[in-house]
Amino acid sequence: MGFFKTISGAAFAVAALTLNAQAETWDMPTPYPDATFHTVNVHDFAKDVAEKTGGKLEIKVHSAGSLFKHPEISKAVRSGQVPAGEFFLSLLNNDNPAFGVDSLPFLATSYDDAAKLWAAQKPVIDALLDAQGMMALYAVPWPPQGLYTTKEIKTVDDLKGLKFRTYNSTLEQFAALAGAAPTQVEVPDIPQAFTTGQVEAMITSPSTGANSKAWDFLSHYTDIQAWLPKNIVVVNKRSFRRLDEATQAAVLEAAAAAETRGWEMSRAETAEKVAVLKENGITVVEPSAELMAGLKAIGAQMLDGWKAAAGAEGEALLNAYQQ
């Protein structure tokens, strides 16, 4: 009897070793803290992949820029340093203007319009990422972007000279056209940047404002609903192709679920986080007609510049969106 127990135990050990040999772990950097809804969704995506693959593929999430800083994440995935990662899509705007169309001011300012824009943008993005050795898994928008300041802003002229937090080339251009002084600051550094006077204004989502406890360092939130930029989760194509077909299918299924879930989370986040700002003493302001007219004039100027840079491909993308 002891002999059979030994054989049985040995067989179990061999099976376990075989399973462990087949299991794979992917490191996945993301730039935002764990409390951010995007990161919550990434963690849910990772759990979903583990469940759907029976533990064959484990995704280890490295949040808050702990593995790679935000501007380096796309490069890390592209080079194969990590198999997957999440980043702000328009950070790649300098590679091709199509990456930054969702950050153009006042082009798409509602969730319905943002969905239409993503439908038009995605085929172009897929081709661009493919040329870089990457593949999109899913994309999720931030809530509509609002204006945070240390004082009330009634017109565009009130922004002149303010040190303005930026996070991509599109926002740098926007700040410059408004007469502000653009300063690059990543999300984890926002509180310190305001507290030390490095920045005095920013355009970002209600999510980032609430998660950064903006009430500790500024006073006003003007609900301009300027655009709905997206985060994108991508995978290195070589890493993806090394997976067997069943695991690939599981990853794509989990990604589709994450995109649907993420858009729902973003919608819910908008009203919830604006309420949090109010509850903590931020003055939430409806923008004046004069302010909106000035901001939209800047948006129109930026769209003209984007069209010139994007050429025929950009024109086709916009036509697909506006149909």
PyMOL commands that set and color helices and strands:
alter all, ss='L'
color gray80, all
select helices_A, chain A and resi 2-22+37-52+70-79+89-92+97-103+111-131+156-159+169-177+187-195+206-211+214-216+237-241+245-279+289-322
alter helices_A, ss='H'
color red, helices_A
select strands_A, chain A and resi 24-29+57-62+84-88+134-141+146-149+163-166+181-184+201-204+220-222+230-236+283-285
alter strands_A, ss='S'
color yellow, strands_A
deselect
rebuild
show_as cartoon
